[in-house]
């Protein structure tokens, strides 16, 4: 019997890349549109491999996957997948951790520059008045402090780009060795020190038990009233209700957000009405090149696992080792 691979919730309709990769093992490919664990379980009952974008895969979904050997998260973050439950059922779990590094770093810098130079306000005034005087105040960016929370692949790419603007760069990441900070020319600081010192705080951390709600009332109070907050990581890192309150009260100056705990962001959400805020719809990952790379690599990872090879991005390698 041949292999069956199911994509549970793809955001596209052209599957030529996946089909080309899966042809290497003659796998059948099926597309489902799942939003719940029950729908995932039903769609993947006979699947040998599963490609997941946003659909949740926990114990209920896994209980219905009688044949599944590999689940691949078509993306970087995997907080919607219960890796421990999959490990118990001897199902390998993998992701694509490094496909959109330059895109997300570029997006973070774009948000930074647009907010700092108040580009959105200038554009709106120009369109309304044909010509306008500068929006005030705008301070010189060179020499300001950029605080990076999470100095992984994307955080390091942001640091490399930011250096060209003359920013002083500090970062907080307890899992990165001191010699890495030294090589990058980035000062290692604790979270509180970063929040109190930075003129711009940019988030590049995964969503874990440690980082869930990391930016909340008490941490926002530690930031400068002139500071900006950028989030292109995971929505759950920020308690958005606390951010709205801080912006309304002038405890920070502005925010640029690409990710949200609840997506899509409700149309009546208060964050939409606030000035000095830039919002983008979880688009930092995207370029034509990164999307093609992501989809092919996810399918290729499933092929490797089904061939009996060890995928390089396993999140639970102990399943393969057994």
RODOMI-292982 format. One line per 10 residues: for each residue x, y, z of N, C-alpha, C. Coordinates in pm, 1 decimal, decimal comma. Atoms other than C-alpha are relative to their C-alpha. Layout:
! RODOMI-292982
X:Y:Z:X:Y:Z:X:Y:Z  ...
END
This chain:
! RODOMI-292982
84,8:-119,4:0,0:0,0:0,0:0,0:88,4:124,6:0,0  -77,4:-122,4:6,8:130,3:347,0:-87,2:-26,9:89,8:119,0  13,7:-95,7:-109,1:171,0:635,7:151,9:-106,4:103,9:-33,3  95,3:-110,8:11,4:-96,2:898,8:213,5:49,1:114,2:86,9  -37,7:-121,0:-73,3:1,5:1252,6:313,6:-115,1:99,5:-11,3  113,1:-92,4:-4,4:-268,0:1499,8:420,5:48,4:136,8:46,4  -19,8:-138,1:-44,5:-238,1:1878,4:439,0:-130,3:44,8:64,6  124,6:-21,4:-73,9:-488,5:1977,8:706,2:-61,4:138,1:-20,6  55,0:-136,0:6,0:-522,2:2353,8:654,5:89,4:92,5:-81,0  -88,5:-85,4:81,0:-315,9:2497,4:368,6:-66,5:133,5:-32,0
49,3:-134,1:30,9:-346,0:2866,3:283,5:11,4:30,7:-148,9  -19,3:-20,2:142,1:-301,9:2814,1:-90,3:-78,2:-106,7:-77,3  73,5:95,7:84,3:-452,4:2622,7:-380,9:90,2:-68,3:-102,7  -95,1:60,7:92,8:-145,8:2541,0:-592,5:92,2:-91,8:79,0  -76,1:97,2:-77,0:15,3:2222,9:-460,9:108,2:-67,4:-84,6  -98,2:60,6:90,3:265,6:2163,2:-738,4:130,4:-32,3:72,7  -123,8:24,4:-73,1:561,6:2194,8:-501,2:-9,1:-123,9:86,9  19,0:117,4:-85,4:425,0:1941,5:-252,8:-6,6:-127,8:-84,6  16,4:118,6:84,6:329,6:1701,3:-532,2:133,0:-45,1:-58,4  -130,5:36,2:54,9:676,5:1713,6:-684,8:86,3:-69,9:105,4
-78,6:63,0:-106,0:839,8:1630,8:-351,1:-54,3:-138,2:34,5  61,8:127,4:-39,7:592,1:1353,9:-265,8:8,0:-105,3:-108,6  -12,6:96,1:111,2:633,4:1195,2:-609,3:120,4:-91,1:19,2  -120,0:81,0:-23,4:971,4:1067,2:-487,7:-32,9:-133,0:66,3  40,2:125,9:-63,4:787,9:801,5:-283,8:-137,3:-45,6:-51,0  129,0:38,6:56,9:471,9:782,0:-496,3:-116,2:18,6:94,8  103,1:-18,5:-102,0:262,7:919,0:-210,4:-124,4:65,7:-57,9  125,8:-68,6:30,1:-102,0:1009,5:-250,1:-6,0:126,1:85,4  8,9:-126,5:-72,0:-173,2:1369,2:-147,3:-145,8:42,4:7,2  138,9:-40,5:-20,5:-499,2:1491,4:0,8:-2,1:131,9:77,8
13,4:-129,7:-65,6:-610,3:1838,0:111,0:-129,1:2,5:80,4  117,1:-16,9:-85,4:-847,9:1903,0:400,9:-2,8:144,7:48,9  12,2:-135,5:-56,3:-976,7:2224,8:558,7:-45,3:-14,5:144,2  30,0:33,6:-139,3:-955,2:2164,6:932,9:25,4:119,3:91,5  -18,4:-103,5:-100,8:-1001,4:2404,5:1220,8:-1,6:-56,0:141,1  9,1:59,8:-132,9:-1059,8:2167,5:1514,1:75,6:-132,6:2,4  -67,4:129,4:-13,0:-889,1:1858,0:1650,3:-85,0:-113,2:-55,9  88,6:104,0:51,8:-1193,9:1651,1:1562,5:7,1:-6,6:-153,0  -10,3:-2,5:146,3:-1172,5:1763,8:1199,4:134,2:-54,9:-45,7  -131,2:54,5:34,0:-800,1:1685,3:1194,5:-1,6:-152,2:11,5
5,5:145,0:-20,2:-863,4:1336,5:1336,3:-75,9:-68,9:-112,5  80,9:59,7:105,3:-1131,2:1266,9:1077,6:73,0:2,7:-134,5  -67,3:-14,2:129,5:-926,7:1396,2:783,5:125,2:-85,7:-9,6  -130,9:66,9:0,3:-608,0:1216,2:888,7:-5,5:-143,5:50,8  17,4:134,5:-55,0:-749,5:882,0:997,9:92,6:-102,0:-66,0  -81,2:97,0:74,0:-558,8:693,7:726,9:133,0:57,8:-46,0  -120,6:-67,2:48,4:-269,0:936,6:681,0:125,7:-58,2:62,0  -131,9:39,3:-48,8:91,1:825,4:708,9:81,8:123,2:39,8  -66,7:-125,0:-31,4:209,9:1185,2:713,9:-99,8:114,4:-4,2  92,3:-112,8:-9,4:39,0:1514,6:803,2:79,6:129,4:-7,4
-56,8:-134,5:8,1:130,7:1869,5:701,7:-99,0:95,6:63,7  89,3:-84,7:-78,7:-14,1:2123,1:947,9:46,8:144,7:-6,4  -32,6:-142,0:-2,5:-28,7:2501,5:920,1:-42,5:61,5:132,3  49,2:-59,8:-124,0:-250,9:2633,4:1200,7:-91,7:-93,1:79,9  95,8:86,9:-69,1:-488,4:2348,6:1289,8:63,8:-61,2:125,3  -54,9:57,5:-122,5:-445,8:2218,8:1645,9:13,2:-151,7:-10,5  -20,4:145,2:-4,1:-301,6:1870,4:1690,3:42,0:-36,4:141,9  -23,6:44,6:-136,7:-336,1:1743,8:2045,1:-38,2:-145,7:14,4  28,3:141,0:-27,1:-429,8:1416,6:2209,6:-123,9:-49,8:-74,5  122,0:43,7:68,8:-779,3:1409,0:2057,1:25,8:-25,1:-146,6
-31,1:19,4:141,1:-648,1:1452,0:1706,3:89,4:-121,8:-19,7  -93,9:110,7:13,2:-363,7:1206,2:1757,5:-67,3:-135,0:20,9  69,8:125,8:-25,6:-603,2:943,2:1891,3:-67,2:-54,5:-125,1  63,4:45,8:123,8:-765,7:932,0:1548,3:96,3:-33,0:-111,0  -99,9:21,7:104,6:-438,5:899,5:1354,0:64,6:-136,5:17,7  -44,8:136,3:-24,9:-395,8:523,7:1349,3:131,3:-33,4:-69,8  -116,6:38,0:79,4:-119,6:515,8:1084,4:109,9:105,4:-1,9  -89,6:-114,3:18,7:56,4:848,0:1125,5:140,6:-26,7:55,8  -139,5:11,1:-41,2:436,4:839,8:1141,4:65,6:135,7:20,2  -66,7:-129,6:-2,9:521,6:1207,5:1092,1:-101,2:113,5:-14,0
76,8:-124,0:11,6:356,6:1544,6:1151,8:100,3:112,0:-22,5  -90,2:-110,1:30,6:527,6:1844,5:993,3:-76,2:130,2:11,8  56,3:-135,1:-10,2:443,4:2197,8:1099,8:55,3:82,5:-114,8  -41,1:-82,2:113,9:451,2:2408,2:785,1:22,8:142,0:50,6  -32,6:-126,4:-61,9:618,7:2693,4:966,2:104,4:-20,3:107,6  -103,8:3,8:-102,9:852,7:2774,7:1253,4:-57,9:-41,4:134,4  57,7:26,9:-131,7:641,1:2783,6:1571,3:-82,6:-127,6:-0,5  74,1:126,3:-8,3:482,0:2462,1:1693,1:-82,1:-8,0:128,4  76,2:-1,4:-124,2:279,5:2572,0:1996,1:-139,5:-59,3:-15,4  131,0:63,6:21,0:-38,5:2429,0:1836,0:11,2:-152,2:-4,6
-21,2:144,7:4,8:115,6:2079,9:1836,3:39,3:-51,2:138,1  -35,1:62,6:-127,8:129,7:1857,1:2144,3:111,7:-100,3:-27,5  -114,7:84,8:33,7:478,3:1720,5:2093,2:12,4:-115,7:98,1  -9,8:106,3:-100,5:472,1:1522,4:2418,8:-99,2:-111,4:-29,0  100,6:102,2:32,0:148,0:1345,4:2322,0:39,2:-77,8:-124,9  -45,2:68,7:121,1:288,0:1267,4:1976,7:113,5:-96,4:32,7  -111,5:85,5:-39,1:602,9:1127,1:2135,7:-49,7:-126,6:67,4  58,1:117,2:-66,4:394,6:896,8:2355,7:-55,4:-99,2:-101,3  59,5:86,5:102,9:226,1:763,3:2041,1:101,4:-37,4:-108,5  -109,2:33,7:92,3:564,0:725,9:1863,1:-20,4:62,9:-137,1
16,5:-78,1:122,5:478,4:990,8:1605,2:107,3:108,4:-2,0  -101,1:-104,1:13,1:764,3:1207,4:1483,8:-67,5:134,4:-29,3  48,9:-136,1:24,8:708,1:1584,8:1483,6:118,7:83,8:-45,9  -106,2:-85,5:52,9:911,5:1831,3:1278,9:-58,1:135,2:-38,8  42,0:-131,2:49,0:899,0:2193,3:1169,2:97,5:45,1:-107,7  -93,2:-59,9:96,5:1071,8:2422,9:919,0:52,3:126,8:67,1  -36,6:-108,8:-91,9:1267,7:2647,5:1155,3:74,2:117,9:-61,1  -91,0:-103,8:50,6:1476,4:2858,8:920,2:-29,3:41,1:-143,9  32,3:-28,2:139,6:1286,0:2933,4:600,7:-23,7:148,0:-28,2  40,2:-138,9:27,7:1195,3:3302,8:643,5:77,0:98,2:87,1
-79,9:-83,3:-89,5:1477,3:3454,1:846,2:12,2:142,1:-54,1  -21,3:-133,8:55,4:1550,2:3742,9:610,9:-131,2:76,2:-12,1  129,1:-67,8:14,8:1180,2:3817,6:550,5:-47,5:58,7:133,0  47,5:-49,6:-129,8:1092,2:3848,5:920,0:91,2:110,6:52,3  -92,0:-105,6:-42,5:1405,4:4049,0:996,3:-26,8:128,7:-77,4  31,9:-118,7:80,3:1325,0:4285,1:707,6:-129,1:65,9:47,7  130,4:-51,3:-42,3:965,2:4319,4:828,8:13,0:74,6:132,9  -20,3:-66,0:-129,1:1074,8:4402,5:1183,3:66,4:136,4:-18,9  -66,6:-128,2:24,8:1309,2:4673,1:1053,9:-93,1:97,6:-71,6  95,5:-87,3:68,6:1034,4:4806,5:825,0:-97,9:62,2:99,9
87,8:-53,7:-103,3:798,5:4843,0:1122,1:73,1:104,2:84,2  -79,8:-92,2:-80,4:1075,0:5007,6:1323,0:14,0:135,6:-69,7  -25,7:-124,2:72,4:1156,4:5264,6:1055,0:-128,6:79,5:-23,6  126,5:-71,1:25,3:794,8:5344,5:971,1:-53,4:65,9:125,9  46,2:-59,4:-125,1:706,5:5401,1:1335,5:90,9:113,9:43,6  -93,2:-101,6:-49,2:1020,2:5594,5:1422,2:-9,7:127,9:-81,8  8,1:-116,1:88,0:992,9:5823,4:1118,5:-144,2:46,6:-21,0  142,5:-36,0:3,5:609,9:5836,1:1155,1:-51,8:7,7:-144,3  32,3:3,5:142,5:565,0:5739,6:791,1:-150,6:-9,9:-23,6  144,6:14,4:18,8:200,9:5632,7:827,7:-73,8:130,7:19,6
65,4:-128,3:-26,1:100,0:5967,8:976,0:31,0:101,5:-109,6  -37,0:-91,1:107,9:293,2:6160,8:712,8:-77,7:-31,1:-127,8  72,8:41,4:120,3:130,9:5961,5:435,1:-146,9:42,4:8,0  141,3:-35,9:-16,7:-220,9:6014,4:575,8:-20,7:150,2:-11,4  14,4:-145,5:7,3:-168,6:6389,1:618,8:24,4:51,0:-141,6  -31,7:-41,2:136,3:-13,9:6425,5:275,5:-118,8:-25,9:-92,5  114,6:34,0:84,7:-307,9:6247,5:111,2:-119,6:91,2:28,2  115,9:-81,6:-37,1:-559,9:6459,8:301,3:19,6:147,5:-33,9  -25,0:-143,5:11,0:-390,3:6798,1:259,7:84,9:39,3:-120,6  -86,9:-20,4:115,9:-182,1:6762,1:-60,4:144,2:28,9:39,3
-134,8:-26,4:-50,1:118,0:6894,0:132,7:-12,3:22,6:149,6  9,0:-13,1:-144,9:204,8:6906,9:500,9:137,0:28,0:58,3  -124,6:-17,0:-73,1:469,1:7010,5:748,5:33,3:-131,8:69,8  -35,7:125,2:-67,1:662,7:6735,1:929,8:-85,5:-26,4:123,8  64,7:41,5:-124,5:481,3:6540,4:1199,3:104,9:6,9:110,1  -96,7:-20,5:-107,6:651,2:6628,7:1527,0:-45,1:-69,2:128,7  -144,3:-4,7:22,5:844,2:6520,5:1716,8:50,1:-129,5:-63,7  -73,5:116,7:47,9:1077,0:6282,8:1533,0:144,7:17,4:44,3  -137,9:-5,9:-49,9:1410,9:6207,1:1699,4:93,1:-76,2:-93,5  -99,5:71,0:79,3:1731,2:6093,2:1533,1:10,4:-144,9:46,3
-7,0:142,2:-32,9:1748,2:5713,5:1515,9:142,0:-42,7:35,9  -139,1:38,2:-24,2:2126,5:5684,1:1507,6:35,9:22,8:146,7  -41,7:-10,2:-139,6:2267,7:5616,0:1852,1:-102,1:-48,8:100,0  103,6:51,9:-90,6:1941,4:5483,5:1997,5:28,9:-146,4:34,2  -22,6:135,8:-48,5:1921,2:5149,1:2178,6:-110,9:-91,9:-49,4  92,6:104,5:44,0:1757,0:4847,7:2014,7:15,5:-119,0:92,9  -1,0:116,3:-87,3:1664,4:4571,5:2258,4:-67,3:-118,3:-66,9  50,9:119,3:66,9:1620,4:4225,8:2106,5:-26,5:-107,2:104,5  34,1:109,4:-90,7:1436,0:3964,2:2311,2:-8,5:-127,3:-83,7  -10,4:121,7:79,9:1538,0:3630,7:2163,3:105,7:16,5:-108,1
-110,4:-18,4:94,1:1873,9:3612,0:1985,5:27,2:-128,9:-77,3  -14,1:114,9:88,6:1806,2:3313,2:1763,8:32,2:45,6:-141,2  -34,1:-31,0:139,3:1834,7:3309,0:1385,5:-54,0:136,5:-42,9  61,4:-125,2:45,3:1591,6:3596,0:1327,8:52,2:116,9:81,5  -54,4:-107,2:-83,1:1711,2:3803,3:1623,8:138,5:41,5:-46,4  -135,4:-31,6:48,2:2066,0:3779,5:1489,9:-5,7:73,5:-134,1  15,0:-69,0:128,6:1951,2:3882,7:1141,3:-45,5:144,4:20,9  42,4:-135,9:-32,8:1775,7:4185,0:1293,7:119,1:81,8:48,9  -117,4:-70,6:-52,5:2094,3:4277,0:1480,9:93,5:41,3:-113,1  -88,8:-31,3:112,0:2298,5:4260,4:1160,4:-53,0:116,8:-82,2
60,0:-109,0:77,3:2054,7:4488,7:978,7:1,6:131,2:78,1  11,5:-120,8:-82,9:2013,6:4731,1:1268,3:133,7:70,8:16,5  -131,0:-60,7:-16,7:2386,6:4785,6:1295,2:26,9:105,5:-106,9  -19,2:-95,2:108,5:2377,5:4964,9:960,5:-67,1:133,9:23,4  67,0:-125,7:-33,0:2149,1:5230,8:1111,7:64,8:70,4:119,2  -71,7:-64,3:-110,1:2396,3:5311,0:1387,6:-63,7:-21,3:134,5  63,8:28,4:-127,8:2188,1:5156,7:1663,6:95,3:-73,9:93,4  -67,0:81,0:-101,0:2339,3:5031,0:1986,4:-91,2:-117,7:29,6  83,5:119,2:-7,6:2218,8:4672,7:2021,7:27,2:-75,4:128,8  -4,7:84,6:-118,5:2143,7:4487,8:2343,6:-100,7:-112,2:-19,4
91,1:113,2:18,6:1971,5:4152,6:2375,9:-9,9:-81,2:127,8  26,2:90,6:-112,9:1821,1:3913,4:2628,8:-33,5:-137,5:-56,2  28,3:138,4:39,0:1842,2:3539,5:2566,3:84,1:-91,6:87,6  -77,1:82,4:-92,8:1943,4:3305,2:2849,8:52,7:-129,4:-60,7  -42,0:125,8:62,7:1992,9:3016,0:2606,4:112,7:19,1:-101,3  -108,3:-28,3:94,3:2259,3:3185,9:2392,4:129,4:22,4:78,0  -126,5:-14,5:-73,1:2622,6:3150,9:2509,4:58,8:140,4:-12,1  -58,8:-133,4:-4,0:2819,7:3462,5:2601,0:89,4:26,3:-120,3  -90,4:-22,6:112,5:3069,8:3407,1:2319,1:-74,7:35,8:-126,9  80,7:-36,1:116,8:2788,2:3435,3:2062,0:-31,9:149,4:3,4
22,9:-144,0:-14,8:2694,9:3779,3:2197,9:124,9:77,1:-40,5  -125,0:-69,0:27,3:3059,9:3877,7:2175,5:29,9:4,2:-149,2  -25,7:6,9:144,6:3097,6:3762,4:1814,3:-93,7:93,6:-75,6  99,3:-84,2:67,0:2779,2:3947,1:1716,4:14,9:148,4:33,3  -12,0:-139,0:-42,6:2885,9:4265,1:1893,7:-125,7:50,1:67,4  125,4:-32,3:-68,2:2566,3:4258,3:2100,1:22,4:-12,5:150,7  -14,5:3,2:-145,3:2555,7:4339,0:2472,3:-107,9:-88,7:61,0  92,5:89,4:-68,7:2396,1:4067,9:2687,3:-51,7:65,9:127,1  62,3:-61,4:-117,4:2150,3:4201,6:2945,7:-116,7:-87,3:45,2  119,8:65,2:-48,6:1868,0:4072,3:3160,9:-124,3:67,3:-55,0
124,5:-53,3:55,1:1505,2:4129,0:3069,8:-31,3:138,7:55,2  34,3:-130,5:-58,1:1447,6:4414,7:3314,1:94,7:108,3:-49,6  -96,1:-97,1:50,0:1768,1:4589,1:3207,9:-27,7:39,0:-144,3  32,5:-29,0:139,8:1668,8:4559,3:2841,9:-120,5:92,4:-10,1  122,6:-79,2:8,5:1319,9:4698,4:2897,0:21,8:143,5:47,1  -23,2:-135,2:-52,7:1447,6:4994,7:3098,5:92,5:81,8:-90,2  -100,8:-71,3:78,8:1725,9:5081,7:2851,2:-40,2:23,3:-144,4  21,4:-0,1:144,9:1581,9:5017,5:2505,3:-95,0:111,2:-44,6  90,7:-93,3:66,2:1429,7:5282,2:2281,9:-96,8:-73,9:-91,0  86,3:89,0:78,1:1289,1:5003,4:2064,0:20,4:-140,8:54,0
-4,5:139,3:-44,4:1205,3:4654,4:2194,3:-61,6:-85,1:-110,1  51,7:86,5:105,6:1167,1:4383,9:1930,3:4,1:-145,2:45,8  18,3:135,1:-52,6:1044,0:4031,7:2007,8:28,3:-104,2:-108,0  -35,3:106,8:93,3:1197,0:3726,1:1838,8:18,4:-130,9:75,2  -6,3:118,4:-83,6:1126,7:3449,0:2085,0:-112,0:-96,5:-36,6  111,1:92,9:19,9:924,5:3129,3:2043,3:-102,7:13,9:111,7  103,1:0,5:-104,6:600,2:3088,6:2236,5:14,9:-126,7:82,1  -18,9:111,6:-91,9:673,5:2867,4:2536,4:-67,5:35,1:132,1  54,6:-29,5:-132,9:559,2:2840,1:2897,0:72,0:121,0:61,5  -77,1:-111,3:-54,3:835,9:3089,8:2980,9:-37,1:133,3:-64,5
22,8:-126,1:71,5:741,6:3346,6:2716,0:-147,5:35,5:-15,9  142,8:-30,1:6,9:360,7:3322,1:2726,9:-30,8:121,7:87,7  33,0:-119,8:-75,5:241,3:3669,2:2829,2:120,8:72,7:57,1  -122,5:-64,0:-49,4:598,9:3791,3:2873,3:-13,9:152,3:5,5  21,8:-144,4:3,8:499,2:4144,9:2774,0:-141,1:27,2:51,3  126,6:-20,5:-71,3:223,7:4239,6:3018,4:12,2:127,7:82,9  2,6:-127,1:-74,6:138,0:4517,1:3264,7:131,9:32,5:67,4  -118,7:-33,2:-78,1:442,2:4489,5:3488,0:122,8:18,1:-87,5  -115,7:-18,4:86,5:694,3:4450,6:3205,3:-15,8:125,2:-86,3  22,4:-123,4:75,7:535,1:4730,2:3001,1:31,9:122,6:84,4
-29,9:-113,0:-88,7:572,5:4958,5:3304,7:150,3:26,4:11,0  -144,7:-16,8:-7,2:948,5:4901,1:3289,8:56,4:70,0:-123,8  -47,2:-62,2:123,7:972,9:5045,1:2936,7:-4,8:152,3:8,9  1,7:-145,8:7,8:1048,3:5407,9:2856,4:-132,4:48,5:-59,1  123,1:-53,3:61,0:742,3:5623,8:2778,4:20,0:40,1:-145,7  -29,9:-33,9:139,8:916,1:5711,0:2448,5:30,8:-123,6:-84,3  -45,0:121,8:68,6:984,1:5346,0:2356,1:-106,9:-56,6:-93,6  85,2:74,2:92,1:839,0:5137,2:2074,8:11,4:-149,4:27,9  1,4:145,1:-13,1:739,1:4770,4:2092,1:-32,8:-61,1:-136,1  23,4:70,6:125,7:763,8:4541,5:1787,6:-17,7:-148,4:29,1
18,1:144,5:-16,0:630,2:4186,5:1768,2:-23,2:-65,7:-134,7  14,0:83,4:119,6:694,4:3962,2:1469,7:26,1:-145,7:36,1  -29,0:136,7:-45,0:732,6:3645,0:1680,5:-128,4:-81,8:10,4  127,0:70,6:-20,6:415,5:3491,7:1830,1:-91,4:92,2:79,9  93,8:-91,3:-63,2:101,3:3674,1:1939,2:-12,0:-18,0:149,4  18,2:27,6:-141,3:81,0:3503,9:2276,3:109,5:52,9:90,0  -106,8:-58,0:-81,2:406,4:3663,3:2391,4:-44,8:132,6:61,1  49,3:-129,9:-45,6:215,5:3990,8:2436,0:-144,4:-13,3:49,8  138,4:-11,6:-47,9:-95,8:4041,9:2650,7:-54,9:127,7:-63,2  34,9:-116,0:81,6:-262,2:4269,6:2400,1:-89,6:98,2:74,6
83,0:-91,9:-78,7:-516,5:4412,1:2645,8:87,0:91,6:85,3  -92,1:-82,6:-78,7:-230,1:4532,0:2865,1:74,6:98,3:-89,3  -66,7:-89,4:94,6:-57,3:4678,4:2559,2:-91,5:116,2:-37,6  96,1:-106,3:31,4:-372,8:4871,4:2464,6:-5,0:101,7:113,5  5,8:-89,9:-116,3:-389,8:5013,8:2816,5:125,6:85,9:9,2  -125,9:-74,6:-8,4:-21,9:5113,0:2812,0:7,7:107,1:-108,4  -0,7:-97,9:108,6:-60,9:5287,6:2475,8:-97,1:114,4:28,7  99,1:-103,2:-31,8:-374,6:5472,4:2585,4:49,4:94,1:108,4  -47,2:-80,8:-112,8:-205,9:5591,9:2903,3:133,6:67,3:-27,8  -126,5:-62,9:36,3:108,9:5700,3:2720,0:119,9:-58,0:70,9
-113,6:62,0:-68,4:331,0:5456,3:2909,0:103,1:-53,0:-97,5  -95,2:19,3:109,0:493,1:5359,5:2577,5:-52,1:80,6:-118,9  33,7:-95,4:106,4:494,6:5559,3:2254,9:-68,0:-62,7:-120,5  59,7:59,6:119,8:388,9:5309,1:1990,3:32,1:-147,7:-9,7  -19,2:143,7:17,1:378,1:4952,3:1864,2:-18,1:-38,7:-145,5  16,0:60,5:131,4:419,2:4752,1:1546,3:-19,5:-148,7:18,0  37,2:139,1:-26,1:247,1:4412,7:1550,0:-33,4:-72,8:-129,7  32,8:85,2:114,9:240,0:4137,0:1289,7:-71,8:-126,3:43,6  58,0:124,3:-50,9:114,0:3854,6:1512,8:-89,0:31,3:120,0  100,6:-24,4:-102,9:-177,8:3825,2:1753,8:-40,9:-133,8:61,3
42,2:123,6:-65,4:-298,7:3571,5:2007,7:-120,3:-59,6:-71,1  118,0:45,8:73,8:-633,3:3550,6:1824,6:9,8:51,9:-142,6  -11,6:-37,9:141,1:-601,7:3547,5:1446,6:-111,7:-67,9:-78,9  -23,7:-142,3:28,3:-757,5:3697,0:1250,6:-42,0:90,0:116,3  32,3:-97,6:-104,2:-766,7:3999,8:1479,2:-143,1:48,7:-19,6  138,9:-46,7:14,0:-1132,3:4091,3:1550,2:-7,9:141,8:-55,4  12,3:-130,0:66,6:-1250,6:4386,4:1343,1:-25,8:113,2:99,7  31,4:-104,8:-97,1:-1367,1:4573,1:1654,1:103,2:8,2:112,3  -100,2:-1,3:-106,7:-1048,0:4521,1:1855,3:51,6:141,2:22,6  -39,8:-135,8:-36,8:-937,9:4833,5:2041,2:135,1:40,6:-57,8
-132,6:-34,5:51,6:-579,7:4812,5:1911,5:-8,1:64,7:-137,7  15,6:-55,0:135,7:-709,3:4903,7:1563,6:-23,0:151,3:1,7  40,4:-140,6:-4,6:-822,1:5248,1:1679,2:109,6:92,4:52,2  -100,1:-80,7:-69,0:-501,9:5365,7:1845,4:99,1:63,3:-97,5  -105,0:-61,9:80,7:-255,6:5614,0:1695,2:136,2:-60,8:33,5  -137,6:46,8:-21,2:115,5:5533,5:1664,0:7,7:-152,4:9,0  0,1:145,6:4,2:33,4:5168,1:1597,3:-5,7:-44,3:-145,8  2,7:61,4:132,4:114,1:4970,7:1282,1:-37,1:-146,4:15,9  48,4:137,0:-6,8:-67,1:4641,6:1224,9:12,6:-64,8:-137,0  -5,0:77,6:123,8:6,9:4377,7:960,8:-50,8:-141,2:29,3
75,7:124,0:-24,7:-179,7:4044,8:915,2:84,4:-127,0:-5,1  -87,4:118,0:-6,6:83,6:3784,1:1011,9:63,2:-26,2:-137,4  -54,5:5,5:135,3:264,2:3856,3:686,7:152,2:8,3:-3,4  -144,5:-19,8:-1,6:626,2:3896,6:801,1:74,7:-116,6:-64,0  -66,4:119,5:52,8:711,8:3542,0:691,0:4,3:-3,8:-152,0  29,4:22,6:141,4:600,6:3595,6:334,2:93,2:71,4:-97,3  -46,8:-45,8:130,5:786,2:3637,5:10,6:-29,8:-115,3:-93,8  24,5:109,4:94,6:730,8:3436,8:-305,9:101,9:-111,3:20,4  -105,4:99,2:-17,1:1062,8:3266,8:-243,8:-16,3:-79,3:129,4  11,3:70,7:-127,8:1002,9:3186,3:122,5:-118,1:-94,8:1,2
115,0:89,1:2,8:659,1:3040,5:55,3:31,0:-128,3:-76,3  -36,2:120,0:75,5:792,8:2804,3:-211,1:93,9:-88,5:80,9  -95,9:75,3:-80,3:1080,1:2704,1:14,6:-69,4:-72,4:114,8  71,7:58,8:-114,2:850,0:2642,1:312,0:-77,1:-124,2:-40,6  87,0:110,8:37,9:606,7:2418,3:128,4:80,1:-120,4:-47,8  -82,5:110,6:48,2:872,1:2212,1:-45,0:74,4:-67,4:114,8  -76,0:58,8:-109,2:1074,4:2163,6:270,1:-89,0:-77,9:95,5  92,7:76,0:-84,2:770,8:2056,6:472,3:-31,6:-135,2:-62,7  29,5:126,5:69,2:678,5:1795,7:211,3:123,1:-90,1:-4,3  -124,4:79,2:5,9:1043,2:1686,3:180,0:27,7:-66,0:134,5
-18,8:57,7:-133,4:1059,4:1633,9:555,3:-89,0:-121,7:19,9  89,6:115,5:-8,3:755,8:1405,0:538,8:54,8:-116,8:-81,3  -57,6:105,1:84,7:920,3:1211,9:254,2:116,8:-68,0:71,1  -114,9:57,5:-70,1:1240,0:1164,7:455,9:-45,3:-96,4:109,0  46,7:84,8:-108,9:1048,5:1026,5:752,8:-63,5:-128,6:-52,6  68,9:117,2:52,3:836,7:791,4:543,7:95,2:-96,1:-71,1  -103,9:86,5:57,0:1149,6:660,7:370,7:80,9:-72,2:107,5  -79,4:57,3:-107,2:1291,3:570,5:710,5:125,5:77,5:29,2  -114,3:-85,6:-26,8:1544,0:853,1:706,3:-32,9:94,2:116,8  20,1:-90,9:-113,3:1594,6:1090,8:999,5:-9,2:143,4:-51,1
10,3:-140,2:41,0:1457,4:1439,0:919,2:88,2:86,9:88,7  -94,0:-81,3:-78,4:1704,9:1707,8:1030,1:-66,3:94,7:99,6  65,3:-99,1:-86,8:1442,4:1922,6:1205,4:-99,3:-65,0:96,2  90,0:67,6:-93,9:1279,8:1667,1:1436,5:-3,3:71,9:134,4  18,4:-59,7:-132,3:1137,3:1813,3:1755,8:1,6:-106,2:108,7  -5,5:112,4:-94,1:1125,7:1469,7:1921,1:86,1:-110,8:-59,8  -86,3:99,5:65,8:1427,7:1281,9:1783,0:2,7:-134,9:69,6  0,4:128,1:-72,0:1389,0:1014,8:2051,4:-94,7:-100,9:-64,9  90,5:93,4:69,1:1098,9:869,1:1848,8:74,4:-71,1:-110,5  -77,8:63,6:107,0:1328,1:805,7:1552,1:107,3:-90,0:59,4
-111,9:76,9:-58,8:1611,6:683,9:1775,9:-46,4:-133,0:54,2  51,2:127,4:-50,5:1387,1:416,6:1924,9:-13,9:-103,1:-111,5
END
